[in-house]
Amino acid sequence: MENVRNLVIVGAGPAGLTAAIYAGRANLNPLVLSGPLPGGLLTRTSDVENFPGFPDAINGFELMMRLQSQAQKFNIEMVSETIESAELVPGGPHKLKLTSGEELLCKALIIATGAEPRWLGLESEEKFKNLGVSACATCDGAFYRGLEVVVIGGGDSAMEEANFLTRFASHVTVIHRRDSLRASKIMAERALNNPKITFVWNSVVTEVVGNTDVDGVKVRNVQTGEESLIPCKGCFVALGHVPSTKPFAGQIEMDEAGFIQLKGGSAYTSMEGVFAAGDCADKTYRQAITAAGMGCRAAIDAERWLAE
């Protein structure tokens, strides 16, 4: 068993890396567990136009690489390890078991594990991922210039994806399991009034069909049971996100969806000495800039907690 670390940060997206910058500058010598994909979901995004300081947009992968090299200037240690399970103790030290089998102890812990897209869970969906099935219109929309695509979902993210895709696709079909949208009024109206978008209501996708890439989706009406085929070359799944918080389930307060609950306007979780930042604790905004702000907050809270 290794000696007890001051601070471990789990995750290397905008939240984890910003926390690392602040913690490193505070001489906490944090260890960052980056997982297999340092940079998080942002590395799968093409141009980021809304991150302050980049008037000409910046590629998501490049932005995260810059954040990483900035963090590494401040005496942080970064390893591409993933957490398998955790034993959290009020006030610490917390024990983290890694998938490699190694165990770590730390006084303070910042959870910045992010969130993953929610998929349909179909075998055919898995088969065609990156061959026509995507969960990110901003990443992949430009590949579908002049082609027909479908968007699955009825919330804000689905409407945002559908509207965005009309810049490229010849037509967008939105498939939703209910007869009305969950999206906010402004987002819903924008999509409903877009001449390039049509809606298929009360329907679920049962299969993605094609040979080498996507040729269409099979759809079942949940009221009549009637099945039909919608031809398309792109299938965008926009069913929201699932927070990556499983290793900590049952040990800190989370909402019913698994998002970590924070105390007031702080990074404090229900467990003394455990802090959280970014999309794993934010179901509302889920932006790179809000994640970065939360990472700053978590590092300052952890630093003050350790000092006390």
ChimeraX attribute file (.defattr): number of C-alpha atoms within 10 A of each C-alpha:
attribute: neighborCount
match mode: 1-to-1
recipient: residues
	/A:1	7
	/A:2	9
	/A:3	8
	/A:4	16
	/A:5	18
	/A:6	19
	/A:7	25
	/A:8	29
	/A:9	30
	/A:10	25
	/A:11	33
	/A:12	29
	/A:13	29
	/A:14	33
	/A:15	35
	/A:16	36
	/A:17	32
	/A:18	26
	/A:19	32
	/A:20	37
	/A:21	24
	/A:22	21
	/A:23	28
	/A:24	21
	/A:25	16
	/A:26	15
	/A:27	13
	/A:28	21
	/A:29	18
	/A:30	29
	/A:31	22
	/A:32	23
	/A:33	23
	/A:34	24
	/A:35	20
	/A:36	13
	/A:37	15
	/A:38	23
	/A:39	26
	/A:40	25
	/A:41	20
	/A:42	21
	/A:43	18
	/A:44	17
	/A:45	17
	/A:46	20
	/A:47	17
	/A:48	20
	/A:49	14
	/A:50	14
	/A:51	15
	/A:52	9
	/A:53	9
	/A:54	11
	/A:55	10
	/A:56	9
	/A:57	15
	/A:58	18
	/A:59	16
	/A:60	23
	/A:61	20
	/A:62	16
	/A:63	19
	/A:64	23
	/A:65	15
	/A:66	13
	/A:67	19
	/A:68	22
	/A:69	12
	/A:70	14
	/A:71	23
	/A:72	16
	/A:73	11
	/A:74	19
	/A:75	18
	/A:76	19
	/A:77	15
	/A:78	22
	/A:79	13
	/A:80	13
	/A:81	18
	/A:82	19
	/A:83	23
	/A:84	15
	/A:85	16
	/A:86	19
	/A:87	14
	/A:88	21
	/A:89	15
	/A:90	11
	/A:91	14
	/A:92	18
	/A:93	19
	/A:94	21
	/A:95	18
	/A:96	22
	/A:97	17
	/A:98	17
	/A:99	13
	/A:100	10
	/A:101	10
	/A:102	12
	/A:103	16
	/A:104	19
	/A:105	23
	/A:106	22
	/A:107	20
	/A:108	25
	/A:109	29
	/A:110	29
	/A:111	26
	/A:112	32
	/A:113	29
	/A:114	29
	/A:115	23
	/A:116	16
	/A:117	16
	/A:118	14
	/A:119	18
	/A:120	17
	/A:121	9
	/A:122	12
	/A:123	11
	/A:124	17
	/A:125	24
	/A:126	14
	/A:127	16
	/A:128	20
	/A:129	14
	/A:130	14
	/A:131	16
	/A:132	24
	/A:133	23
	/A:134	21
	/A:135	25
	/A:136	18
	/A:137	26
	/A:138	16
	/A:139	16
	/A:140	19
	/A:141	22
	/A:142	15
	/A:143	14
	/A:144	20
	/A:145	15
	/A:146	13
	/A:147	14
	/A:148	22
	/A:149	32
	/A:150	28
	/A:151	26
	/A:152	26
	/A:153	25
	/A:154	25
	/A:155	19
	/A:156	20
	/A:157	19
	/A:158	29
	/A:159	28
	/A:160	18
	/A:161	24
	/A:162	31
	/A:163	21
	/A:164	17
	/A:165	27
	/A:166	22
	/A:167	15
	/A:168	18
	/A:169	23
	/A:170	15
	/A:171	20
	/A:172	27
	/A:173	20
	/A:174	23
	/A:175	22
	/A:176	24
	/A:177	19
	/A:178	17
	/A:179	12
	/A:180	12
	/A:181	20
	/A:182	16
	/A:183	18
	/A:184	12
	/A:185	10
	/A:186	11
	/A:187	18
	/A:188	20
	/A:189	13
	/A:190	14
	/A:191	23
	/A:192	16
	/A:193	10
	/A:194	13
	/A:195	10
	/A:196	17
	/A:197	23
	/A:198	17
	/A:199	17
	/A:200	18
	/A:201	18
	/A:202	17
	/A:203	24
	/A:204	21
	/A:205	21
	/A:206	17
	/A:207	17
	/A:208	26
	/A:209	21
	/A:210	17
	/A:211	7
	/A:212	10
	/A:213	17
	/A:214	24
	/A:215	19
	/A:216	21
	/A:217	25
	/A:218	15
	/A:219	21
	/A:220	19
	/A:221	18
	/A:222	14
	/A:223	11
	/A:224	9
	/A:225	10
	/A:226	10
	/A:227	14
	/A:228	13
	/A:229	15
	/A:230	17
	/A:231	17
	/A:232	22
	/A:233	21
	/A:234	30
	/A:235	28
	/A:236	24
	/A:237	24
	/A:238	26
	/A:239	20
	/A:240	18
	/A:241	19
	/A:242	18
	/A:243	21
	/A:244	20
	/A:245	20
	/A:246	14
	/A:247	14
	/A:248	19
	/A:249	14
	/A:250	9
	/A:251	13
	/A:252	16
	/A:253	16
	/A:254	19
	/A:255	9
	/A:256	7
	/A:257	11
	/A:258	20
	/A:259	22
	/A:260	27
	/A:261	18
	/A:262	19
	/A:263	10
	/A:264	8
	/A:265	8
	/A:266	15
	/A:267	25
	/A:268	22
	/A:269	22
	/A:270	16
	/A:271	15
	/A:272	16
	/A:273	24
	/A:274	27
	/A:275	27
	/A:276	31
	/A:277	36
	/A:278	32
	/A:279	30
	/A:280	26
	/A:281	29
	/A:282	21
	/A:283	17
	/A:284	7
	/A:285	11
	/A:286	16
	/A:287	16
	/A:288	21
	/A:289	16
	/A:290	18
	/A:291	27
	/A:292	20
	/A:293	17
	/A:294	27
	/A:295	32
	/A:296	24
	/A:297	23
	/A:298	32
	/A:299	32
	/A:300	18
	/A:301	19
	/A:302	27
	/A:303	19
	/A:304	10
	/A:305	16
	/A:306	15
	/A:307	7
	/A:308	6
